[in-house]
Every structure is written in C-alpha cells, then in structure tokens.
Amino acid sequence: MSATAAAPSGATPGTPARRPGVVLAVILITQLMVILDGTVVNIAMPKIQHALDFSPSSLSWVQNAYALAFGGLLLLGARAGDLLGRRRVFVTGISVFTLASLLGGLAPSAELLLAARVLQGIGGAIAAPAALTLLMLTYREGPERLKALGYYSLVSSGGGSVGLVLGGMLTDWASWRWGLFINVPIGIGLVIAARRVLTETAPETGRFDVAGALTSTLGITSLVFGFIRVADVGWTSAEVLGAFAVGVGLLVTFVLVERRVSHPIVPLRLFRSANRSASYVTMLLVVGTMFGMFFFLTQYLQGVLALSPLAAGLAFLPLTGLLFTASRVVPRLVARIDGGKLMLTGSTLVALGTVWLTQLDANSTYLADVVGPMLLFGMGAGMIFIPLVSRAISGVAPEDSGAASGMLNVVQQVGGALGLGILVTIFGTASRNSTSTIPREVLTDGVHAAFIGSLVYAVLSLTMIVISVRPWTWFRRRPEPIEATAEPVVVDSHV
C-alpha cells in the first residue's frame, strides 16, 4: 500500500519507520490478534470447562477476566503511550500479551488460566491504544489515513468471524490450548517487526492517574464478581453483599478522584452532554446483549445441538458476515439517512432477534430456529454501532477526543463483562431450579432464562435510543446534522 508517511511529532529522524505499509501491517496484525483472542476462547468454552473443572457460573470469568482488565486499564494504557513513548509502550504491551498467552496455554488449573487472562488484558490495554495512535501518526490526515482506518475497521469487524472458525479448528483438531498458543509466534514476530519499523515518539510531561484506573477497574470487577456469585450462594450471602458494597464504594471513590486530579483518566466534563451520556449507556446495554448472546448461544450449539467446536464456529458466520458487511455499507447510509433512524431500526431488529432466541428449546434446529435470530442480530447491530459512535463523539473538544473514543472502548468491555455477569446469575439460578435431571435439558432451561435476561437488556437499549433520538420530533422538523470531529475515531468491537 503506497502512502505518504508523516514523521510523528518528536520522532527520531532517520529511523526505519518510513515504511508505512509495513507499519500498517504490524498494527493490523496486532488488532487481529486482540480480536481473535476473544472469539477463539469463546468457542472453546465447553472444552475449557471440562478440562479445568469450571462451574457453569465461574466459566464466564474466562471471558470477563480479560474484558475487565483490558477495558479498565485501556485509558491508563493510552496515557502511558503519551508519557513514555508509544513504540516502547507498544512493544511492552505485545510482550506482556505474548507471555500471558503462553502461560494461559500451559495453565494446569482454572485459577492460573484466569490469572493469565488478566495478564493478557493488561498487555492488550497497553498495546492497543499505542497501535492506533501510531497509525494516526504514520498517515497524514486525508485519503491515505482514511484508507488505513478502513483497513483497521475491516480487521476489527471481520476478525471476530475468523476467530470463531479458527478457534473451532484448533479446538477440534488439536486442543483448546492452541487458541492461546497461537498468539506466541505472532507476538514474537510483532515485537521484532515493531523494533525495526516503528518510530519512537517523544515522551510528554504529565502524570499517571493510577488511583482512577485502579478504583474504576476494581469497582467494576467487584460488582461483576457479586453478580456471578449470586448464582451459587444467593442474594443474601455476606460474600455477595460485601462485593456489592465494595464495588459501589470504589466507584464513588473513583468519581471523587477524577474530580480532584490534574490529569484525570476520565474527564468528567465528557458527561455534561446528555446525548453523549445516553450514548455511553446505550453502548453498555447493546454490548451486554451481544456478549450474552455469543456466550450462551455457544453453549447451546455445542451442549444442546451437539455441534462440534468447528461446526459451532461456522454456525456464527451469518451473524459475523452481516456485521462485516454493515461496517462497509452503513457509513454510506449515514450520509443519506438520519443516524437516529438507523439506530432505532437496528435496535428493533436486535430486540426481535432476542425474542426469537427465547423460543429455543431442546428440540430446536439450527436452520429453522437459530439462523433467523442471527440474521436479525447481524443486521440490527450493524445499524447501531456506527451512528452511535458518531453521536458519542459529536461536539467533543479536540483535547478530549482521545478520552471520548477511549471511553467508548471501555464501555464496550465493561458493558460486556457486567452484562455477562448478570446473565450468568440468571442462567445459574434457572439451571439449579430446573425440574429435569437430563443435562441437555437443564442446559436448555438455563440458556432460555439467560435469553429472557438478554431481552430485558435489548428492550432497555431500545428505550434509551428512543429517548435519545426522540423520533416523535422527526415529523415536526428536520434533524440536526452530526457535528464533524477533528479526527476519525475507531472503536474496537470484540463482539
């Protein structure tokens, strides 16, 4: 790919970072590795549960441990790139991610696997912001940068489907451990390439908001832990009540910290806009719905329909294919159709797809009962994400553009983990109260209850969108255009 590389501000002249095509390849492979990690592990969940003796409720921590560490430390990782130099931070993040993948693949117990997943999330949170910033610095603003961002979005949207198929192949033909081992040679290659082709940026002056990062991450983790433990010990357990109390206390402390520090990890002024705050809440709910659908539909396909891991991965292609297509088509539609109408239509389709999933039972079939909901999900989610991101960054001051886009990524990860934690509670309670003694039917009862919980999420998402876009005003005046922003914002999707 030919491009005109812009020397980053503060870059050291003469370094071999003037090959933008190679730089782009390094960044795209990094993004693909991070995306693959989520879906490769997701499709292997039943095998992981059996191999390491996870309980049905604790199994969700394989996904949540990564999501919480990644989402909670993402803004701190971005700040590290500013203060320490982005190439140095990028190489460090990839090295941590690669080592964690090796440890996870070798893990002999559930506890060590979860520790490795946390370490993977930390590595991803360090590397991902630096990678995207290096892409922005390598390509001058204009057609070449937009083209590079297009490739980045393509990998973000299409990588999920690749991960599902690859995860199924590795789990079926080798072992679930190879879903983690595969990151090791890729990570080593990225470190070598990054040291050769990436240009270092000059460190900026400032401080780390470590207190804000820790209180927010630990607060959300405590809440998720409380919801997941409810499935095993009940709502009145001292363990659950203590987790909720600690979580709320830490989040209140986080807000107080952000009001007082000179360089907050989340500038609270971002939430002064009602539309932006509504967009964040909507993103949290939408991603919570999607995470739950992926997690429990994977259990259903393998545990009830008896599909192999590879077949289950291929079964998701209708959904991921539509998400991929939407990432190419919706940007063109936004120029012609009001984004609020797309969001409203998409949210309605997601809700209808969730209603359809609640009808699954032990006698359902893939073609008759699963493909339809997947198509509705794919079309609906594809219509929601791009205009939702546009509304969230509309009117953001240039100095807050990085924090605003970073906050969207954080909301996605935290929303997925929190939503999954709540749905796992519903799943565990329904499974425990099932009147059947046949494992396949017990699993069906639990998944059915989880999909009802997902429907509540979907309805709340639709309600937030209706309140935000106010469709009753469309017939009285023309909608105001979305304000342009100084820089394109790319939001990763791990769904």
C-alpha positions as a Python dict, from the first residue, in 0.01 Angstrom:
ca = {
    (1, 'M'): (0, 0, 0),
    (2, 'S'): (154, 328, -102),
    (3, 'A'): (125, 618, 133),
    (4, 'T'): (291, 935, 235),
    (5, 'A'): (421, 890, 584),
    (6, 'A'): (419, 1181, 818),
    (7, 'A'): (703, 1188, 1063),
    (8, 'P'): (549, 1175, 1406),
    (9, 'S'): (598, 1470, 1633),
    (10, 'G'): (904, 1408, 1841),
    (11, 'A'): (1016, 1115, 1627),
    (12, 'T'): (1380, 1040, 1593),
    (13, 'P'): (1484, 1122, 1236),
    (14, 'G'): (1641, 852, 1026),
    (15, 'T'): (1482, 554, 1199),
    (16, 'P'): (1345, 285, 966),
    (17, 'A'): (982, 383, 1035),
    (18, 'R'): (936, 543, 695),
    (19, 'R'): (775, 230, 550),
    (20, 'P'): (408, 300, 617),
    (21, 'G'): (289, -21, 453),
    (22, 'V'): (493, -232, 694),
    (23, 'V'): (384, -16, 989),
    (24, 'L'): (22, -67, 887),
    (25, 'A'): (76, -444, 863),
    (26, 'V'): (219, -453, 1217),
    (27, 'I'): (-76, -256, 1353),
    (28, 'L'): (-339, -462, 1167),
    (29, 'I'): (-188, -792, 1281),
    (30, 'T'): (-187, -660, 1638),
    (31, 'Q'): (-553, -569, 1614),
    (32, 'L'): (-636, -906, 1458),
    (33, 'M'): (-457, -1088, 1741),
    (34, 'V'): (-652, -898, 2007),
    (35, 'I'): (-984, -960, 1828),
    (36, 'L'): (-906, -1327, 1765),
    (37, 'D'): (-825, -1382, 2131),
    (38, 'G'): (-1181, -1309, 2241),
    (39, 'T'): (-1362, -1526, 1987),
    (40, 'V'): (-1109, -1812, 1976),
    (41, 'V'): (-1150, -1858, 2352),
    (42, 'N'): (-1528, -1813, 2338),
    (43, 'I'): (-1581, -2106, 2101),
    (44, 'A'): (-1359, -2327, 2321),
    (45, 'M'): (-1554, -2257, 2642),
    (46, 'P'): (-1721, -2601, 2676),
    (47, 'K'): (-1382, -2776, 2635),
    (48, 'I'): (-1218, -2539, 2886),
    (49, 'Q'): (-1496, -2602, 3136),
    (50, 'H'): (-1448, -2978, 3113),
    (51, 'A'): (-1066, -2968, 3117),
    (52, 'L'): (-1020, -2737, 3416),
    (53, 'D'): (-1339, -2815, 3613),
    (54, 'F'): (-1502, -2473, 3588),
    (55, 'S'): (-1853, -2445, 3727),
    (56, 'P'): (-2116, -2312, 3483),
    (57, 'S'): (-2119, -1974, 3659),
    (58, 'S'): (-1744, -1936, 3706),
    (59, 'L'): (-1679, -2021, 3338),
    (60, 'S'): (-1777, -1667, 3237),
    (61, 'W'): (-1465, -1539, 3416),
    (62, 'V'): (-1254, -1678, 3132),
    (63, 'Q'): (-1408, -1400, 2923),
    (64, 'N'): (-1464, -1144, 3196),
    (65, 'A'): (-1112, -1158, 3341),
    (66, 'Y'): (-974, -1040, 3008),
    (67, 'A'): (-1251, -790, 2935),
    (68, 'L'): (-1230, -619, 3275),
    (69, 'A'): (-851, -590, 3274),
    (70, 'F'): (-849, -469, 2915),
    (71, 'G'): (-1136, -223, 2949),
    (72, 'G'): (-1042, -98, 3293),
    (73, 'L'): (-679, -20, 3204),
    (74, 'L'): (-731, 94, 2844),
    (75, 'L'): (-727, 465, 2926),
    (76, 'L'): (-424, 422, 3151),
    (77, 'G'): (-252, 239, 2865),
    (78, 'A'): (-322, 529, 2633),
    (79, 'R'): (-176, 771, 2887),
    (80, 'A'): (134, 551, 2918),
    (81, 'G'): (197, 593, 2545),
    (82, 'D'): (181, 971, 2582),
    (83, 'L'): (421, 983, 2877),
    (84, 'L'): (670, 707, 2796),
    (85, 'G'): (683, 690, 2415),
    (86, 'R'): (443, 491, 2202),
    (87, 'R'): (684, 242, 2043),
    (88, 'R'): (827, 148, 2383),
    (89, 'V'): (478, 104, 2527),
    (90, 'F'): (357, -90, 2221),
    (91, 'V'): (647, -338, 2240),
    (92, 'T'): (594, -378, 2616),
    (93, 'G'): (222, -447, 2572),
    (94, 'I'): (278, -706, 2300),
    (95, 'S'): (549, -875, 2509),
    (96, 'V'): (317, -900, 2811),
    (97, 'F'): (30, -1028, 2594),
    (98, 'T'): (254, -1292, 2434),
    (99, 'L'): (393, -1415, 2766),
    (100, 'A'): (41, -1430, 2912),
    (101, 'S'): (-79, -1634, 2613),
    (102, 'L'): (199, -1887, 2670),
    (103, 'L'): (116, -1911, 3041),
    (104, 'G'): (-254, -1948, 2966),
    (105, 'G'): (-192, -2228, 2720),
    (106, 'L'): (19, -2412, 2980),
    (107, 'A'): (-220, -2342, 3271),
    (108, 'P'): (-289, -2663, 3471),
    (109, 'S'): (-573, -2514, 3673),
    (110, 'A'): (-865, -2274, 3645),
    (111, 'E'): (-701, -2021, 3877),
    (112, 'L'): (-382, -1999, 3670),
    (113, 'L'): (-579, -1967, 3347),
    (114, 'L'): (-775, -1674, 3490),
    (115, 'A'): (-453, -1510, 3608),
    (116, 'A'): (-312, -1546, 3256),
    (117, 'R'): (-630, -1393, 3110),
    (118, 'V'): (-593, -1092, 3340),
    (119, 'L'): (-233, -1055, 3226),
    (120, 'Q'): (-347, -1078, 2863),
    (121, 'G'): (-595, -797, 2927),
    (122, 'I'): (-321, -581, 3079),
    (123, 'G'): (-98, -642, 2777),
    (124, 'G'): (-379, -562, 2536),
    (125, 'A'): (-466, -242, 2724),
    (126, 'I'): (-104, -130, 2697),
    (127, 'A'): (-55, -216, 2329),
    (128, 'A'): (-389, -134, 2163),
    (129, 'P'): (-403, 246, 2222),
    (130, 'A'): (-39, 287, 2119),
    (131, 'A'): (-102, 90, 1799),
    (132, 'L'): (-393, 309, 1688),
    (133, 'T'): (-206, 629, 1775),
    (134, 'L'): (97, 513, 1575),
    (135, 'L'): (-131, 453, 1278),
    (136, 'M'): (-268, 808, 1307),
    (137, 'L'): (85, 950, 1327),
    (138, 'T'): (214, 745, 1034),
    (139, 'Y'): (-52, 864, 786),
    (140, 'R'): (-126, 1228, 721),
    (141, 'E'): (-487, 1340, 755),
    (142, 'G'): (-667, 1282, 426),
    (143, 'P'): (-748, 994, 188),
    (144, 'E'): (-450, 777, 289),
    (145, 'R'): (-534, 795, 658),
    (146, 'L'): (-899, 718, 589),
    (147, 'K'): (-790, 422, 376),
    (148, 'A'): (-569, 294, 657),
    (149, 'L'): (-852, 339, 908),
    (150, 'G'): (-1077, 149, 669),
    (151, 'Y'): (-840, -148, 683),
    (152, 'Y'): (-831, -116, 1062),
    (153, 'S'): (-1212, -124, 1082),
    (154, 'L'): (-1219, -417, 840),
    (155, 'V'): (-994, -621, 1069),
    (156, 'S'): (-1197, -517, 1376),
    (157, 'S'): (-1527, -627, 1223),
    (158, 'G'): (-1409, -932, 1028),
    (159, 'G'): (-1162, -1066, 1283),
    (160, 'G'): (-1439, -1199, 1506),
    (161, 'S'): (-1567, -1443, 1244),
    (162, 'V'): (-1212, -1555, 1164),
    (163, 'G'): (-1157, -1620, 1534),
    (164, 'L'): (-1470, -1832, 1566),
    (165, 'V'): (-1370, -2055, 1275),
    (166, 'L'): (-1003, -2070, 1374),
    (167, 'G'): (-1097, -2143, 1735),
    (168, 'G'): (-1323, -2425, 1621),
    (169, 'M'): (-1049, -2572, 1403),
    (170, 'L'): (-783, -2558, 1675),
    (171, 'T'): (-1017, -2692, 1944),
    (172, 'D'): (-1146, -2972, 1718),
    (173, 'W'): (-817, -3078, 1561),
    (174, 'A'): (-567, -3010, 1838),
    (175, 'S'): (-666, -2862, 2176),
    (176, 'W'): (-830, -2554, 2322),
    (177, 'R'): (-482, -2460, 2447),
    (178, 'W'): (-372, -2384, 2092),
    (179, 'G'): (-620, -2098, 2086),
    (180, 'L'): (-376, -1930, 2328),
    (181, 'F'): (-51, -2078, 2197),
    (182, 'I'): (-116, -1934, 1850),
    (183, 'N'): (-53, -1585, 1988),
    (184, 'V'): (306, -1671, 2085),
    (185, 'P'): (474, -1685, 1740),
    (186, 'I'): (259, -1394, 1622),
    (187, 'G'): (357, -1185, 1924),
    (188, 'I'): (729, -1261, 1885),
    (189, 'G'): (711, -1162, 1519),
    (190, 'L'): (533, -838, 1607),
    (191, 'V'): (794, -742, 1867),
    (192, 'I'): (1077, -799, 1618),
    (193, 'A'): (898, -606, 1343),
    (194, 'A'): (795, -321, 1573),
    (195, 'R'): (1152, -262, 1688),
    (196, 'R'): (1260, -239, 1325),
    (197, 'V'): (988, -29, 1162),
    (198, 'L'): (812, 180, 1428),
    (199, 'T'): (941, 527, 1512),
    (200, 'E'): (957, 631, 1876),
    (201, 'T'): (764, 940, 1982),
    (202, 'A'): (891, 1198, 2229),
    (203, 'P'): (754, 1148, 2582),
    (204, 'E'): (516, 1417, 2704),
    (205, 'T'): (507, 1568, 3051),
    (206, 'G'): (228, 1479, 3288),
    (207, 'R'): (118, 1225, 3548),
    (208, 'F'): (-47, 886, 3559),
    (209, 'D'): (-393, 866, 3713),
    (210, 'V'): (-319, 530, 3875),
    (211, 'A'): (-577, 584, 4151),
    (212, 'G'): (-851, 644, 3895),
    (213, 'A'): (-758, 337, 3692),
    (214, 'L'): (-743, 107, 3995),
    (215, 'T'): (-1062, 227, 4166),
    (216, 'S'): (-1265, 204, 3844),
    (217, 'T'): (-1132, -138, 3744),
    (218, 'L'): (-1158, -294, 4090),
    (219, 'G'): (-1501, -137, 4146),
    (220, 'I'): (-1649, -285, 3830),
    (221, 'T'): (-1475, -619, 3897),
    (222, 'S'): (-1626, -633, 4244),
    (223, 'L'): (-1977, -573, 4106),
    (224, 'V'): (-1934, -840, 3837),
    (225, 'F'): (-1798, -1084, 4098),
    (226, 'G'): (-2103, -1018, 4314),
    (227, 'F'): (-2347, -1088, 4031),
    (228, 'I'): (-2169, -1410, 3933),
    (229, 'R'): (-2155, -1540, 4292),
    (230, 'V'): (-2528, -1484, 4331),
    (231, 'A'): (-2582, -1788, 4108),
    (232, 'D'): (-2406, -2010, 4365),
    (233, 'V'): (-2468, -1856, 4708),
    (234, 'G'): (-2778, -1635, 4672),
    (235, 'W'): (-2854, -1264, 4706),
    (236, 'T'): (-2840, -1251, 5087),
    (237, 'S'): (-2493, -1404, 5118),
    (238, 'A'): (-2240, -1192, 5309),
    (239, 'E'): (-1995, -1256, 5025),
    (240, 'V'): (-2233, -1110, 4766),
    (241, 'L'): (-2343, -815, 4977),
    (242, 'G'): (-1981, -738, 5062),
    (243, 'A'): (-1881, -747, 4694),
    (244, 'F'): (-2160, -504, 4602),
    (245, 'A'): (-2070, -270, 4889),
    (246, 'V'): (-1702, -269, 4796),
    (247, 'G'): (-1788, -215, 4428),
    (248, 'V'): (-2014, 83, 4494),
    (249, 'G'): (-1764, 232, 4740),
    (250, 'L'): (-1477, 206, 4493),
    (251, 'L'): (-1681, 362, 4211),
    (252, 'V'): (-1780, 654, 4435),
    (253, 'T'): (-1412, 694, 4524),
    (254, 'F'): (-1329, 689, 4151),
    (255, 'V'): (-1562, 983, 4085),
    (256, 'L'): (-1410, 1178, 4374),
    (257, 'V'): (-1058, 1105, 4245),
    (258, 'E'): (-1145, 1219, 3892),
    (259, 'R'): (-1281, 1549, 4026),
    (260, 'R'): (-954, 1632, 4204),
    (261, 'V'): (-660, 1501, 3998),
    (262, 'S'): (-487, 1729, 3746),
    (263, 'H'): (-480, 1468, 3468),
    (264, 'P'): (-794, 1252, 3513),
    (265, 'I'): (-814, 925, 3326),
    (266, 'V'): (-1181, 1006, 3251),
    (267, 'P'): (-1255, 1383, 3234),
    (268, 'L'): (-1597, 1414, 3398),
    (269, 'R'): (-1684, 1702, 3163),
    (270, 'L'): (-1749, 1436, 2897),
    (271, 'F'): (-2073, 1353, 3077),
    (272, 'R'): (-2211, 1708, 3075),
    (273, 'S'): (-2372, 1635, 2738),
    (274, 'A'): (-2697, 1441, 2786),
    (275, 'N'): (-2672, 1290, 2436),
    (276, 'R'): (-2317, 1169, 2497),
    (277, 'S'): (-2406, 1018, 2834),
    (278, 'A'): (-2706, 846, 2677),
    (279, 'S'): (-2479, 709, 2403),
    (280, 'Y'): (-2243, 559, 2660),
    (281, 'V'): (-2531, 393, 2846),
    (282, 'T'): (-2676, 265, 2519),
    (283, 'M'): (-2339, 119, 2415),
    (284, 'L'): (-2310, -55, 2751),
    (285, 'L'): (-2654, -213, 2710),
    (286, 'V'): (-2610, -311, 2344),
    (287, 'V'): (-2275, -478, 2403),
    (288, 'G'): (-2411, -652, 2714),
    (289, 'T'): (-2685, -801, 2496),
    (290, 'M'): (-2434, -912, 2232),
    (291, 'F'): (-2185, -1067, 2478),
    (292, 'G'): (-2466, -1266, 2639),
    (293, 'M'): (-2593, -1386, 2304),
    (294, 'F'): (-2249, -1506, 2191),
    (295, 'F'): (-2168, -1677, 2522),
    (296, 'F'): (-2494, -1864, 2574),
    (297, 'L'): (-2560, -1945, 2210),
    (298, 'T'): (-2215, -2109, 2202),
    (299, 'Q'): (-2322, -2325, 2499),
    (300, 'Y'): (-2649, -2410, 2326),
    (301, 'L'): (-2495, -2502, 1990),
    (302, 'Q'): (-2244, -2740, 2146),
    (303, 'G'): (-2432, -2862, 2453),
    (304, 'V'): (-2785, -2899, 2312),
    (305, 'L'): (-2750, -2923, 1933),
    (306, 'A'): (-2428, -3129, 1979),
    (307, 'L'): (-2228, -2935, 1720),
    (308, 'S'): (-1850, -2975, 1722),
    (309, 'P'): (-1643, -2665, 1806),
    (310, 'L'): (-1560, -2614, 1437),
    (311, 'A'): (-1924, -2651, 1332),
    (312, 'A'): (-2029, -2409, 1609),
    (313, 'G'): (-1773, -2155, 1484),
    (314, 'L'): (-1901, -2186, 1129),
    (315, 'A'): (-2257, -2155, 1259),
    (316, 'F'): (-2190, -1792, 1359),
    (317, 'L'): (-2087, -1687, 1008),
    (318, 'P'): (-2433, -1549, 911),
    (319, 'L'): (-2414, -1304, 1204),
    (320, 'T'): (-2050, -1202, 1170),
    (321, 'G'): (-2084, -1181, 792),
    (322, 'L'): (-2362, -926, 826),
    (323, 'L'): (-2163, -728, 1085),
    (324, 'F'): (-1873, -724, 841),
    (325, 'T'): (-2098, -609, 555),
    (326, 'A'): (-2256, -340, 771),
    (327, 'S'): (-1914, -193, 852),
    (328, 'R'): (-1876, -121, 479),
    (329, 'V'): (-2235, -17, 396),
    (330, 'V'): (-2360, 180, 697),
    (331, 'P'): (-2106, 467, 662),
    (332, 'R'): (-2257, 537, 319),
    (333, 'L'): (-2611, 519, 455),
    (334, 'V'): (-2533, 766, 735),
    (335, 'A'): (-2467, 1030, 469),
    (336, 'R'): (-2821, 981, 332),
    (337, 'I'): (-3030, 865, 627),
    (338, 'D'): (-3051, 1017, 975),
    (339, 'G'): (-2838, 814, 1215),
    (340, 'G'): (-3119, 808, 1470),
    (341, 'K'): (-3344, 621, 1227),
    (342, 'L'): (-3072, 362, 1165),
    (343, 'M'): (-3019, 317, 1539),
    (344, 'L'): (-3392, 281, 1605),
    (345, 'T'): (-3435, 29, 1323),
    (346, 'G'): (-3126, -167, 1430),
    (347, 'S'): (-3227, -181, 1795),
    (348, 'T'): (-3573, -304, 1698),
    (349, 'L'): (-3418, -584, 1491),
    (350, 'V'): (-3191, -684, 1782),
    (351, 'A'): (-3491, -696, 2017),
    (352, 'L'): (-3687, -910, 1769),
    (353, 'G'): (-3390, -1143, 1730),
    (354, 'T'): (-3370, -1181, 2108),
    (355, 'V'): (-3743, -1259, 2128),
    (356, 'W'): (-3684, -1531, 1870),
    (357, 'L'): (-3395, -1679, 2074),
    (358, 'T'): (-3621, -1710, 2380),
    (359, 'Q'): (-3821, -1967, 2181),
    (360, 'L'): (-3530, -2213, 2157),
    (361, 'D'): (-3582, -2548, 2328),
    (362, 'A'): (-3426, -2894, 2331),
    (363, 'N'): (-3596, -2984, 2002),
    (364, 'S'): (-3499, -2674, 1803),
    (365, 'T'): (-3280, -2698, 1493),
    (366, 'Y'): (-3006, -2472, 1361),
    (367, 'L'): (-3158, -2387, 1023),
    (368, 'A'): (-3513, -2336, 1145),
    (369, 'D'): (-3454, -2168, 1479),
    (370, 'V'): (-3101, -2021, 1504),
    (371, 'V'): (-3013, -1873, 1164),
    (372, 'G'): (-3308, -1630, 1171),
    (373, 'P'): (-3217, -1466, 1503),
    (374, 'M'): (-2854, -1443, 1391),
    (375, 'L'): (-2953, -1257, 1076),
    (376, 'L'): (-3164, -1012, 1276),
    (377, 'F'): (-2879, -960, 1523),
    (378, 'G'): (-2626, -905, 1248),
    (379, 'M'): (-2838, -652, 1059),
    (380, 'G'): (-2950, -475, 1375),
    (381, 'A'): (-2614, -442, 1548),
    (382, 'G'): (-2455, -329, 1222),
    (383, 'M'): (-2702, -40, 1202),
    (384, 'I'): (-2647, 67, 1562),
    (385, 'F'): (-2272, 91, 1620),
    (386, 'I'): (-2150, 348, 1366),
    (387, 'P'): (-2420, 617, 1422),
    (388, 'L'): (-2399, 553, 1798),
    (389, 'V'): (-2026, 625, 1792),
    (390, 'S'): (-2088, 938, 1586),
    (391, 'R'): (-2333, 1071, 1843),
    (392, 'A'): (-2099, 991, 2131),
    (393, 'I'): (-1811, 1198, 1985),
    (394, 'S'): (-2021, 1481, 1846),
    (395, 'G'): (-1914, 1817, 1987),
    (396, 'V'): (-1614, 1680, 2179),
    (397, 'A'): (-1335, 1933, 2229),
    (398, 'P'): (-1013, 1840, 2044),
    (399, 'E'): (-823, 1790, 2370),
    (400, 'D'): (-1090, 1540, 2484),
    (401, 'S'): (-1124, 1344, 2159),
    (402, 'G'): (-887, 1069, 2273),
    (403, 'A'): (-1061, 1032, 2610),
    (404, 'A'): (-1405, 1026, 2444),
    (405, 'S'): (-1312, 749, 2200),
    (406, 'G'): (-1123, 561, 2470),
    (407, 'M'): (-1426, 580, 2696),
    (408, 'L'): (-1635, 414, 2425),
    (409, 'N'): (-1391, 123, 2414),
    (410, 'V'): (-1401, 99, 2793),
    (411, 'V'): (-1781, 99, 2795),
    (412, 'Q'): (-1783, -186, 2544),
    (413, 'Q'): (-1555, -406, 2756),
    (414, 'V'): (-1717, -319, 3089),
    (415, 'G'): (-2068, -344, 2944),
    (416, 'G'): (-1994, -690, 2809),
    (417, 'A'): (-1845, -812, 3137),
    (418, 'L'): (-2120, -664, 3355),
    (419, 'G'): (-2396, -785, 3123),
    (420, 'L'): (-2249, -1134, 3111),
    (421, 'G'): (-2214, -1139, 3488),
    (422, 'I'): (-2583, -1058, 3534),
    (423, 'L'): (-2693, -1311, 3272),
    (424, 'V'): (-2474, -1582, 3426),
    (425, 'T'): (-2660, -1525, 3754),
    (426, 'I'): (-2991, -1575, 3574),
    (427, 'F'): (-2852, -1882, 3393),
    (428, 'G'): (-2720, -2040, 3714),
    (429, 'T'): (-3043, -1983, 3907),
    (430, 'A'): (-3258, -2131, 3629),
    (431, 'S'): (-3027, -2432, 3587),
    (432, 'R'): (-3030, -2500, 3960),
    (433, 'N'): (-3412, -2480, 3972),
    (434, 'S'): (-3467, -2694, 3662),
    (435, 'T'): (-3710, -2983, 3715),
    (436, 'S'): (-3523, -3204, 3468),
    (437, 'T'): (-3236, -3440, 3552),
    (438, 'I'): (-3112, -3466, 3193),
    (439, 'P'): (-2805, -3240, 3147),
    (440, 'R'): (-2910, -3136, 2798),
    (441, 'E'): (-3249, -3017, 2921),
    (442, 'V'): (-3102, -2846, 3228),
    (443, 'L'): (-2870, -2652, 3000),
    (444, 'T'): (-3166, -2559, 2778),
    (445, 'D'): (-3358, -2424, 3079),
    (446, 'G'): (-3061, -2213, 3184),
    (447, 'V'): (-2999, -2076, 2834),
    (448, 'H'): (-3370, -1995, 2793),
    (449, 'A'): (-3366, -1789, 3113),
    (450, 'A'): (-3045, -1614, 3005),
    (451, 'F'): (-3204, -1515, 2674),
    (452, 'I'): (-3501, -1370, 2860),
    (453, 'G'): (-3249, -1162, 3056),
    (454, 'S'): (-3089, -1059, 2725),
    (455, 'L'): (-3433, -950, 2605),
    (456, 'V'): (-3460, -714, 2904),
    (457, 'Y'): (-3123, -569, 2804),
    (458, 'A'): (-3237, -533, 2443),
    (459, 'V'): (-3559, -356, 2545),
    (460, 'L'): (-3363, -118, 2770),
    (461, 'S'): (-3130, -44, 2476),
    (462, 'L'): (-3426, 32, 2252),
    (463, 'T'): (-3578, 254, 2521),
    (464, 'M'): (-3255, 452, 2559),
    (465, 'I'): (-3236, 503, 2183),
    (466, 'V'): (-3598, 621, 2166),
    (467, 'I'): (-3533, 871, 2447),
    (468, 'S'): (-3208, 985, 2285),
    (469, 'V'): (-3321, 1031, 1922),
    (470, 'R'): (-3682, 1143, 2003),
    (471, 'P'): (-3850, 1001, 1690),
    (472, 'W'): (-4169, 1199, 1756),
    (473, 'T'): (-3980, 1513, 1653),
    (474, 'W'): (-3898, 1382, 1305),
    (475, 'F'): (-4237, 1490, 1177),
    (476, 'R'): (-4202, 1848, 1305),
    (477, 'R'): (-3852, 1948, 1199),
    (478, 'R'): (-3551, 1819, 1017),
    (479, 'P'): (-3290, 1652, 1240),
    (480, 'E'): (-2977, 1849, 1312),
    (481, 'P'): (-2665, 1715, 1137),
    (482, 'I'): (-2398, 1549, 1347),
    (483, 'E'): (-2105, 1781, 1405),
    (484, 'A'): (-1778, 1684, 1243),
    (485, 'T'): (-1483, 1594, 1466),
    (486, 'A'): (-1121, 1678, 1423),
    (487, 'E'): (-1006, 1317, 1395),
    (488, 'P'): (-1177, 993, 1288),
    (489, 'V'): (-1249, 768, 1584),
    (490, 'V'): (-1226, 393, 1552),
    (491, 'V'): (-1388, 180, 1818),
    (492, 'D'): (-1284, -182, 1851),
    (493, 'S'): (-1557, -444, 1853),
    (494, 'H'): (-1493, -774, 2039),
    (495, 'V'): (-1834, -899, 1994),
}
